[in-house]
Amino acid sequence: AVIWLPFGLEMMYDELPLFYSGYSGQGLTIAIVDAFGDVNFTLASQLIYQNIACNDLATFDYIFSLPNPPSCQVIYPTGTPVLTQYNLGYAIGWSWETALDVEYSHTMAPNANILLVVSPDSGDDLFTDIEYVVNNSLANFISLSWGLWEDLYYYPPPSYNLLYGYDEIFMQAAAEGIGVFAASGD
């Protein structure tokens, strides 16, 4: 399973020629939009929210001898998540997803800035946060590892954002030259 380690993925996706020619994401920003963020499990069990994504990335970089990104920042455009006994398991699941997203986006572009955009839930706020990134030109690329097949957005009847808003947001991003990458396995 060496292939899933950073160097293995860089080889598998043929990134090494880019790296050797000096291109590794300099001057670019990757925005990763996720719900809940990468929570501190110790505090989360006490229902205290603390995002540790940038600290986890620094540890990941140390373990795999990757350079630290020029910038690692976390923002909360639609509010900071609130942990409850009812959403704690869900938040922990998103935490693993967020850590994976941040670490492997950085693996594929080690000199790009990392901007983690955290939504307080996994509903409409995710789309509102994408719109925030696009409207404020905060990134060159947006990474969405979450997703569902389109038909699921229609049952039960979705909110306005899910039905109409997300197409407009993605078209606006494309028009502005912002690449949006979404999960293909969901």
N, C-alpha and C positions, 0 to 999 in steps of 0.2 A: 503494500500500500504506500510505497515511497512516492508513487505517482501523484498522490493527493497532497503531498507536502509542497511548499511553495516552489522549490526548484523543479519538481516534477511537473507541476502545472505550467510553469514558464516554458519548460521544454515541450510539453504536449501541445501548447498553443503557439509554439514557434516564436516566443517572445525574445529569445536570446539574441538573434540578429539585430533586433531593434535596440536592445540594451547595449550590445557591443558597438553599435553605431552612435551611441550617446543619447538615444531617445528613450526616456523612461518616465514621461509624464510631466516634465518640468513645465512650470507655468500654468498647469491645468488644475481644475478642481473637480472632484467627484463628489456629488451629493448622494448620500445614501438615505432613503426615506424608509423608516421603519416605525412600528408602534412600540411603545414602552422603552426602547433603548436597551442597553446592556446593563442590567441592574446588578447591584451588589447583593449577592444571595444572603449574606449574613444579615444585612439591614432589612432586606426585603421580607425575611421571615418575621420581622417585627413590624411590617407594613410601613417602613420608612424608605422613601425613594431616594436612590443615589445612582447616577449613571457613571459607569466606570469604563466606557468604551475606549477612551484615549489611553488610559492606564493599561487596559488589556492589550491594546495595540503595541504599546511600548514593550511589554513583556513578550509578545509574539515576535516583534522585531529582534529582540535580544536572543531569544531561543533560536531563531532561524537566520541570524546574521544579516538581517535586512536593515537598510538605513531607516531612520525615523523619517516620517513625512515632514515636509517644510512646515505644515500646519495641520493640526487635528483639532476640530472644533465641534461642539454640540450646540444646536439651537432648538427651541421649542416654539415654533410659530403659533400653534393653536393651544398652547398650555402644557404645563408639566404633568406627567401622569400621576395619578393618585392610586396607590396600592390599597386593595381591600382584600378581605378573605375570599371574596368571590372572583376576583380577577388575578390573584397571585399566581396560580398555575399557568394561566394564559401569559402573564407578564414574563414568567421564567422561560416559557417556550420562545417568546419573541426575543428574549435576551440571548439565547443561543444563536438564533437566526441573525440578530444584529451583530454579534461578535464575528460570526462567520462572514457576513457581508463586508464589514469594515476591514477585517484582516485580509481577505482575499481580493478585495478591490485594491488595497494597498500592494498586495503581492504583484498584481498585474501592471501596476503603474506606481512603482515605489517612490518616485519623486513628485507625485501629484499631491495637492492639498486634499485632505479628507474633511468633508463637512457632513456630519451626521445630523439629520433632520428628524427629530423625534415627535411622533404624534401621541397624544394621550390615550388613544384607543385605535382600534383597527377598522373603524367605520369611515364616514365621510371625511374625517380630519386628515386621513392619509392623502386624499385628493386635494384638500385645501392646502396641505403642506407642499405638495408638488407645485401647485399654482403659485404659492409664495416664492419658491425657488425660481420658477420661470419668470414671474413678474419682476423680481428683483435681480435677475441675471446673476445668481449666486454661484452657478456651476457651468462647466462645459459639458458635463455628463451627469445624468441622474440614473442611479441604480435602484431598481425595484425587484427584489428577489421574491416578493410576494405576488400573488395573483390568483385569479380563478378564471375558468373558461367563461366567455362572455355571457352565455345563456344563464349562468347562475346569478348574474346581476339583475335578471328580470323576474326572478321568483324568490321570495315574495316581491311585490312591486318595490323597486328601489327608490331612493331619495333622488332629488333632482341632480345632485352632483354625480351619482353613479350612472344615471341614465343619459344625461346630456353633457355634463360638465367635463368628464374626463376626456372625451374626444377633442373638445376645444382646447383643453390644456395641452394635450400631446401635439396637436396641430400647431399651436402657438410655439411650443418648444422647438419643433422642427423648423418653423419659419425663422426662428431666431438662431438656428444652428446649434441647439442644445440636443445632444444625443440622449435618448431615453432607452434604457435597456431593462427588460422585464424578464421574469422567470419564464422558462419555456416548458418546465416540467409540471406545472400546476394545471 
